[in-house]
Amino acid sequence: MSVATIVVVIIIMLCVVSSLALRSGYIAWDRDKVGLPRFLSQTEVRLDELPDLAEALSRGLAPERYAALVFATPDRPSDEDAINIQMSVEDGKLGFDWVLLAPRNVKDREKFMAFAHAYGARPVARTMNGVSYLRVEDTDVVVFTTNVATEMYHLPPNASVGLVHEGFEWKGS
């Protein structure tokens, strides 16, 4: 088999995997590493389960651990307008991340900053793997995460939201 044929087969395989992932999950690549992408499926978690989720996240042993929450809001219910927030562990410390990747997160950056400051939190701008985000560690992360969803975006306290996680075991997966 020629090199060109192998490249074409790899491209076709990646397209098929991408197509499947767009329907039921996400594809993750590690930057600066050679290897195949990973498929991360999406499940659900209720907002009132966030304390248990944070505990599981904190107990994980993987160097990269996060729990990304994905949800639409009552005023903009389209999946294209979904908010993406996450709890993650960096340098052994649990934090909240407002990732500036999804269009709605970028658009609502100032709204988030005002909410965080009113809450008494001080987001710190960071960049990892070429992605910018605002990190909050100076508050109760679980309460803050819940309040972003319930107070800032008006979800009910027991609402189910999408969950994509990596680096730890979660009972709902």
N, C-alpha and C positions, 0 to 999 in steps of 0.2 A: 504494500500500500504506500502510495507516495505521501510526502509531507503535505501537499495541498489537499489531498483527500482527507487526511487526518484532521487538518484544520477545519475543513468544511463539516465533517462529522461532529467535531466539538462544538462548532457554532450552532448546528442544528440541535444538538442535545441541550445547549444552554437556552435556546429559544423555547424548546418544549418545556424545560423545567421552569423557565420564567412564566410561560403561559399558565401552567398549573399553579404556580405560586400566587399569581395575581388573583386567582379565584378563591384561594383558601388559606393564604398565608403570605410570607415574606421571604425574600432571598437575602442572605447576609454574606458579604465578602469581608475578609480581613485585609485591611490595607497593608502594604509592604510585606505581604506574605504570599508565597506561591501555593496554590491549592485550589480546590474546587469550592464553589459557594455552598453554604449551608441553607437548608430549607427550614424556616421557623414557622410553625403553624400558629394560628390565632385561636385562642379559647376565650372564655369569659370569666370575669370576676365581679362580684358585687362590691360596691364601695364600702359597705360595712364589714367586708373581709380584709380590708387593707392592713389592719394590724397583724393578722396572720400572714399575709403576703410579705410584709416587711420583715417579720421574724424569719420566715423561710429564706428570704433574700439574704439576710444577715448571717444565717447559718451556712450558706453556700461556701464552697471552697474554691471555686473557679476564680482566676484572677479578674475576668470580666464578667460581671453579674448585673443584670438590670431587669426591671419589670416595666415594660412600656404599656401605658393605658391609652386606648384609642376610642374616641367617642364623638358622636355628633351632638349638637346642642339643640334645645327646643326651638330657638329662633332661626337656626340654620340646619335643618335635619339631613341635608344631603351628605353622603359619604365623602364627597369631594371637599366638603368644608370641615372635615373631622379635625379635632384637636388631638395632639399627641403629647402626653406628658409621661414622665417616668421617674421611678425611684431607682437609684443605682448605688453601688458601693465603689468608692474611689479611695485608694490609699487606706482601706480598712474602715472608712466612714460612710454611713448611710446618708444620702442626700436626695434632693428633688432636682430634676433637670427639666428646663423648658428648652427643648431642642429646636433650634431655628432652621428647620428643614422643611416641614410641611407648610404649605402656603398660608393656612389659617394661623399657625403659630407665628410666622413672620409678621403677618398682618396685625395680630393681637399682642405683639411684643410690648408696646407701651402700656396697653391695658393691663398686661401681666405685671409689668414693673410697678405701676400705680397700686395694684392689688397687693403685691408683696410688700411694698413700703408701708401701706396702710396697716398691714398685718404685723409690721415690725421686723420683717425679714430683709436681708440685704443680699440680693442676687449678685453673684460674681460671674463675669464673662469669662468663658473658657472655650478652648478649641481642642478637639480630639479627632484624629483621623480625618482632618479637613472639614469637620462639621462644628459650627459654632453653637453654643448653648449657654444658658444662664443657670447657674447652680446655686441652690440654697441649702446650707447646712446648719445655719444658726438658729434653728427652731425645731419644734417637734415635727419631723418630716411626715409622719403618717397623718397627723392632724392638718398640716399645711396642704398635703396632697388632696385630702378629702375636701378641704375648704375651697381649693381651686375648682374642683368639680362641682361642689354643691352651692357655694356662695358666688363664685365668679361666673359659673356657667349654668347655675340653677337646675342641676340634676337632683333628683330625690336621693336621700342618704342610702337607700337600698338599691339604687339603680345598678343594672349590669352594664359593664363596659368591656370592650375588647381588651384582651391581654396577650401580649407577645413577650416571652421571657427567655432568658438564657443564663446559664451558669449556676442554676440551683433547681431543686426539685419542688414542684408545686402540685398539690393534691388534685387540682382541677384539670391537670393536663393528661 
